[in-house]
Amino acid sequence: MSRQQQLAQLAAQVLGAARAQDWQAVQQADRTLARELPQLAALGPWSGTELEALERLGTAHAMARGLCREASDALEQQIAQLREGRDGWLAYALNDSASPFEARP
């Protein structure tokens, strides 16, 4: 497989995993990228088409980071909403778990 094809494959892996919100696959793709990119660079100067593929890989990686950031922000908002409603949920739970000795209508 050519370097251009390898770069395209790495870009597809990282961006595909991020779009699928498969965060473990994103992490694995990022590790693969960190391991393989220096090996590819050590093979010699990049051709024009390889540089274009490298640029597309950079764009895909940046998009994946953006998707990760968006998912992280959404999760942070959900956690904040849960914290805000915690007192209400606790009061509801305490009220609902009335003593078994109390008569219920």
Backbone as a chain_set.jsonl record, in Angstrom:
{"seq": "MSRQQQLAQLAAQVLGAARAQDWQAVQQADRTLARELPQLAALGPWSGTELEALERLGTAHAMARGLCREASDALEQQIAQLREGRDGWLAYALNDSASPFEARP", "coords": {"N": [[0.857, -1.18, 0.0], [0.55, 2.192, -0.826], [2.056, 5.24, 0.486], [0.288, 7.349, 0.268], [-2.182, 6.019, 0.146], [-2.145, 4.808, 2.671], [-2.237, 7.064, 4.332], [-4.749, 8.051, 3.622], [-6.315, 5.954, 4.544], [-5.823, 6.104, 7.318], [-6.961, 8.603, 7.836], [-9.645, 8.071, 7.238], [-10.219, 6.174, 9.198], [-9.941, 7.56, 11.696], [-11.764, 9.688, 11.422], [-14.129, 8.351, 10.751], [-14.59, 6.812, 13.058], [-14.991, 8.86, 14.927], [-17.272, 10.119, 13.904], [-19.073, 8.072, 14.274], [-19.23, 8.136, 16.925], [-17.729, 6.413, 18.452], [-15.804, 6.184, 20.856], [-13.714, 4.682, 21.903], [-12.689, 3.514, 19.593], [-11.848, 5.829, 18.334], [-9.793, 6.598, 20.026], [-8.058, 4.419, 19.629], [-7.531, 4.711, 16.879], [-6.221, 7.146, 16.944], [-3.944, 6.458, 18.393], [-2.807, 4.653, 16.582], [-2.299, 6.38, 14.463], [-0.396, 8.082, 15.68], [1.67, 6.288, 15.968], [2.183, 5.317, 13.348], [2.523, 7.525, 11.611], [5.105, 8.834, 12.044], [6.701, 6.722, 11.11], [5.956, 6.57, 8.43], [6.829, 9.071, 7.579], [9.551, 8.754, 7.836], [10.266, 7.401, 5.593], [11.125, 8.996, 3.582], [11.208, 11.984, 1.47], [8.06, 13.672, 0.991], [5.756, 13.265, -1.652], [3.931, 15.38, -3.984], [1.215, 14.517, -4.118], [1.136, 12.941, -1.864], [1.561, 14.841, 0.111], [-0.819, 16.249, -0.141], [-2.598, 14.254, 0.694], [-1.687, 14.003, 3.279], [-2.402, 16.484, 4.278], [-5.19, 16.255, 4.101], [-5.52, 14.259, 5.983], [-4.77, 15.662, 8.276], [-6.874, 17.508, 8.345], [-9.047, 15.756, 8.69], [-8.392, 14.742, 11.21], [-8.568, 17.048, 12.754], [-11.297, 17.554, 12.458], [-12.315, 15.309, 13.753], [-11.389, 15.812, 16.344], [-12.941, 18.061, 16.873], [-15.529, 16.913, 16.847], [-15.269, 15.223, 19.046], [-14.919, 17.137, 21.042], [-17.403, 18.449, 20.927], [-19.106, 16.354, 21.74], [-18.132, 15.947, 24.297], [-18.726, 18.426, 25.468], [-21.531, 18.328, 25.35], [-22.043, 16.179, 27.04], [-21.048, 17.227, 29.401], [-22.906, 19.276, 29.822], [-25.218, 17.742, 30.246], [-24.545, 16.459, 32.63], [-24.331, 18.678, 34.306], [-27.012, 19.518, 34.293], [-28.185, 17.335, 35.557], [-27.002, 17.577, 38.063], [-28.119, 20.016, 38.869], [-30.769, 19.294, 39.211], [-30.627, 17.497, 41.24], [-31.342, 17.845, 43.997], [-34.125, 17.954, 43.855], [-34.687, 15.406, 42.799], [-33.753, 13.819, 44.904], [-35.469, 14.605, 46.987], [-37.877, 13.725, 45.939], [-37.381, 10.976, 45.826], [-37.038, 10.4, 48.54], [-39.559, 11.069, 49.526], [-41.123, 9.25, 48.149], [-40.325, 6.876, 49.191], [-41.745, 6.167, 51.537], [-42.286, 5.289, 54.943], [-42.825, 1.837, 55.643], [-44.658, 1.414, 57.569], [-46.44, 3.412, 57.513], [-49.694, 4.347, 56.609], [-51.012, 3.974, 53.372], [-52.918, 5.688, 50.965]], "CA": [[0.0, 0.0, 0.0], [1.344, 3.416, -0.928], [1.9, 6.165, 1.62], [-0.944, 8.101, 0.035], [-3.288, 5.147, 0.556], [-2.078, 4.65, 4.127], [-2.717, 8.317, 4.917], [-6.2, 8.087, 3.408], [-6.902, 4.968, 5.447], [-5.756, 6.665, 8.669], [-7.962, 9.676, 7.903], [-10.969, 7.442, 7.276], [-10.381, 5.511, 10.495], [-10.14, 8.509, 12.792], [-12.99, 10.446, 11.216], [-15.248, 7.415, 10.823], [-14.831, 6.474, 14.46], [-15.549, 10.039, 15.598], [-18.648, 10.309, 13.435], [-19.881, 7.01, 14.886], [-19.127, 8.367, 18.37], [-17.083, 5.243, 19.043], [-14.65, 6.876, 21.436], [-12.596, 3.736, 22.023], [-12.1, 3.405, 18.26], [-11.137, 7.092, 18.098], [-8.547, 6.507, 20.783], [-7.194, 3.46, 18.939], [-7.101, 5.319, 15.615], [-5.248, 8.189, 17.284], [-2.693, 5.749, 18.732], [-2.26, 4.138, 15.322], [-1.786, 7.551, 13.757], [0.83, 8.524, 16.352], [2.706, 5.278, 15.737], [2.496, 5.113, 11.934], [2.909, 8.744, 10.893], [6.569, 8.992, 12.006], [7.271, 5.672, 10.257], [5.734, 6.989, 7.042], [7.688, 10.233, 7.312], [10.937, 8.295, 7.768], [10.51, 6.768, 4.294], [11.708, 9.95, 2.643], [10.411, 13.179, 1.17], [6.684, 13.472, 0.558], [5.424, 13.745, -2.999], [2.822, 16.34, -3.963], [-0.049, 13.835, -3.783], [1.236, 12.502, -0.468], [1.344, 16.029, 0.932], [-2.258, 16.509, -0.159], [-3.206, 13.238, 1.563], [-1.301, 14.359, 4.645], [-3.245, 17.623, 4.64], [-6.539, 15.71, 4.34], [-5.448, 13.567, 7.273], [-4.804, 16.709, 9.303], [-8.238, 18.03, 8.384], [-9.888, 14.715, 9.301], [-8.054, 14.685, 12.631], [-9.146, 18.245, 13.369], [-12.744, 17.348, 12.519], [-12.555, 14.321, 14.808], [-11.219, 16.525, 17.618], [-14.132, 18.894, 17.04], [-16.647, 16.046, 17.227], [-15.015, 14.8, 20.433], [-15.162, 18.303, 21.896], [-18.858, 18.648, 20.965], [-19.681, 15.291, 22.57], [-17.712, 16.226, 25.668], [-19.519, 19.57, 25.932], [-22.912, 17.87, 25.549], [-22.045, 15.361, 28.249], [-20.855, 18.154, 30.519], [-24.196, 19.94, 30.041], [-26.131, 16.761, 30.844], [-24.131, 16.27, 34.022], [-24.706, 19.897, 35.026], [-28.464, 19.482, 34.482], [-28.471, 16.334, 36.593], [-26.609, 18.16, 39.352], [-29.101, 21.041, 39.224], [-32.01, 18.656, 39.632], [-30.337, 16.477, 42.252], [-32.133, 18.045, 45.213], [-35.496, 17.557, 43.553], [-34.733, 13.948, 42.691], [-33.588, 13.262, 46.251], [-36.713, 14.84, 47.726], [-38.876, 12.818, 45.369], [-37.047, 9.616, 46.244], [-37.312, 10.273, 49.97], [-41.001, 11.122, 49.695], [-41.689, 8.037, 47.572], [-39.967, 5.721, 50.012], [-42.35, 6.369, 52.854], [-42.153, 4.167, 55.877], [-43.793, 0.764, 55.373], [-45.641, 1.417, 58.65], [-47.415, 4.468, 57.265], [-50.818, 3.917, 55.754], [-51.047, 4.6, 52.052], [-54.309, 5.764, 50.486]], "C": [[0.896, 1.233, 0.0], [1.144, 4.298, 0.307], [0.616, 6.966, 1.483], [-2.155, 7.285, 0.48], [-3.311, 4.959, 2.074], [-2.6, 5.897, 4.835], [-4.231, 8.428, 4.779], [-6.904, 7.117, 4.345], [-6.908, 5.475, 6.885], [-6.805, 7.762, 8.841], [-9.359, 9.09, 8.019], [-11.225, 6.786, 8.63], [-10.72, 6.508, 11.594], [-11.453, 9.264, 12.634], [-14.219, 9.547, 11.288], [-15.604, 7.048, 12.255], [-15.459, 7.647, 15.207], [-16.987, 10.277, 15.174], [-19.589, 9.27, 14.039], [-19.946, 7.159, 16.405], [-18.65, 7.123, 19.099], [-15.759, 5.723, 19.616], [-13.469, 5.951, 21.663], [-11.898, 3.564, 20.676], [-11.349, 4.686, 17.89], [-9.786, 7.05, 18.792], [-7.561, 5.552, 20.1], [-6.666, 4.041, 17.631], [-6.048, 6.394, 15.869], [-3.905, 7.561, 17.654], [-2.01, 5.221, 17.469], [-1.625, 5.27, 14.524], [-0.458, 8.006, 14.36], [1.985, 7.553, 16.107], [3.15, 5.251, 14.273], [2.974, 6.36, 11.204], [4.422, 8.974, 10.902], [7.257, 7.928, 11.129], [7.121, 6.029, 8.778], [6.651, 8.143, 6.671], [9.146, 9.815, 7.133], [11.271, 7.66, 6.414], [11.068, 7.726, 3.252], [10.785, 11.119, 2.379], [9.017, 12.815, 0.659], [6.52, 13.986, -0.864], [4.271, 14.741, -2.871], [1.502, 15.691, -3.571], [-0.034, 13.331, -2.35], [1.03, 13.678, 0.481], [-0.133, 16.408, 0.979], [-2.994, 15.52, 0.75], [-2.891, 13.524, 3.028], [-2.141, 15.533, 5.147], [-4.687, 17.167, 4.916], [-6.593, 14.956, 5.657], [-5.501, 14.578, 8.415], [-6.195, 17.301, 9.461], [-9.183, 17.031, 9.052], [-9.645, 14.635, 10.799], [-8.644, 15.885, 13.367], [-10.663, 18.124, 13.484], [-13.097, 16.36, 13.624], [-12.4, 14.964, 16.185], [-12.428, 17.396, 17.907], [-15.34, 18.075, 17.466], [-16.493, 15.548, 18.656], [-15.324, 15.938, 21.407], [-16.666, 18.554, 22.034], [-19.526, 17.605, 21.861], [-19.334, 15.512, 24.037], [-18.519, 17.382, 26.263], [-20.962, 19.154, 26.22], [-23.019, 17.034, 26.815], [-21.89, 16.229, 29.495], [-22.162, 18.882, 30.854], [-25.197, 18.99, 30.693], [-25.805, 16.55, 32.315], [-24.512, 17.483, 34.85], [-26.211, 19.93, 35.278], [-28.853, 18.466, 35.551], [-28.114, 16.872, 37.978], [-27.635, 19.191, 39.817], [-30.386, 20.42, 39.749], [-31.844, 17.64, 40.744], [-31.197, 16.641, 43.496], [-33.582, 17.621, 45.008], [-35.641, 16.052, 43.46], [-34.612, 13.296, 44.062], [-34.861, 13.431, 47.062], [-37.806, 13.905, 47.237], [-38.621, 11.395, 45.848], [-37.352, 9.408, 47.723], [-38.812, 10.249, 50.235], [-41.654, 9.825, 49.216], [-41.376, 6.808, 48.418], [-40.471, 5.912, 51.432], [-42.207, 5.109, 53.682], [-43.209, 3.097, 55.574], [-44.887, 0.72, 56.452], [-46.699, 2.503, 58.452], [-48.497, 3.933, 56.337], [-50.745, 4.674, 54.442], [-52.484, 4.609, 51.584], [-54.61, 4.776, 49.393]], "O": [[1.878, 1.301, 0.739], [0.192, 4.123, 1.067], [-0.065, 7.229, 2.473], [-3.056, 7.819, 1.127], [-4.38, 4.952, 2.685], [-3.322, 5.794, 5.827], [-4.915, 8.851, 5.712], [-7.969, 7.426, 4.878], [-7.896, 5.296, 7.598], [-7.462, 7.838, 9.88], [-10.169, 9.566, 8.815], [-12.342, 6.844, 9.145], [-11.681, 6.315, 12.338], [-12.177, 9.46, 13.611], [-15.247, 9.95, 11.833], [-16.779, 6.983, 12.616], [-16.356, 7.453, 16.027], [-17.832, 10.605, 16.007], [-20.761, 9.555, 14.285], [-20.636, 6.397, 17.083], [-19.097, 6.815, 20.205], [-14.725, 5.677, 18.949], [-12.324, 6.4, 21.619], [-10.671, 3.477, 20.613], [-10.326, 4.63, 17.209], [-8.765, 7.422, 18.215], [-6.37, 5.848, 20.005], [-5.488, 3.882, 17.31], [-5.098, 6.534, 15.099], [-2.851, 8.072, 17.274], [-0.794, 5.331, 17.313], [-0.534, 5.116, 13.977], [0.495, 8.283, 13.632], [3.145, 7.962, 16.047], [4.344, 5.17, 13.985], [3.76, 6.253, 10.263], [4.984, 9.285, 9.852], [8.27, 8.207, 10.488], [8.034, 5.82, 7.979], [7.189, 8.182, 5.564], [9.889, 10.438, 6.375], [12.441, 7.409, 6.124], [11.442, 7.305, 2.157], [9.718, 11.235, 2.981], [8.823, 11.798, -0.008], [7.081, 15.019, -1.23], [3.708, 14.921, -1.791], [0.748, 16.254, -2.777], [-1.073, 13.297, -1.691], [0.4, 13.534, 1.529], [-0.636, 16.836, 2.018], [-3.903, 15.905, 1.486], [-3.727, 13.311, 3.906], [-2.54, 15.564, 6.311], [-5.322, 17.643, 5.858], [-7.597, 15.008, 6.367], [-6.201, 14.366, 9.405], [-6.641, 17.565, 10.577], [-10.015, 17.409, 9.877], [-10.588, 14.478, 11.575], [-9.158, 15.748, 14.477], [-11.25, 18.539, 14.484], [-14.072, 16.558, 14.349], [-13.188, 14.692, 17.091], [-12.892, 17.466, 19.045], [-16.095, 18.49, 18.345], [-17.473, 15.462, 19.395], [-15.917, 15.72, 22.464], [-17.15, 18.839, 23.129], [-20.41, 17.937, 22.651], [-20.165, 15.283, 24.916], [-18.942, 17.324, 27.418], [-21.546, 19.577, 27.217], [-23.979, 17.169, 27.574], [-22.531, 15.984, 30.516], [-22.485, 19.082, 32.026], [-25.94, 19.389, 31.59], [-26.707, 16.471, 33.149], [-24.971, 17.337, 35.983], [-26.645, 20.326, 36.359], [-29.75, 18.717, 36.355], [-28.841, 16.647, 38.945], [-27.983, 19.245, 40.997], [-31.021, 20.975, 40.646], [-32.81, 16.992, 41.147], [-31.733, 15.654, 44.001], [-34.189, 17.004, 45.884], [-36.601, 15.482, 43.978], [-35.304, 12.319, 44.344], [-35.288, 12.503, 47.749], [-38.57, 13.359, 48.033], [-39.555, 10.692, 46.234], [-37.866, 8.359, 48.113], [-39.281, 9.488, 51.082], [-42.625, 9.359, 49.81], [-42.096, 5.811, 48.358], [-39.712, 5.826, 52.397], [-42.03, 4.01, 53.157], [-44.359, 3.426, 55.282], [-45.916, 0.069, 56.27], [-47.724, 2.515, 59.135], [-48.231, 3.169, 55.409], [-50.452, 5.869, 54.413], [-53.203, 3.631, 51.785], [-55.736, 4.728, 48.897]]}, "num_chains": 1, "name": "protein.A"}
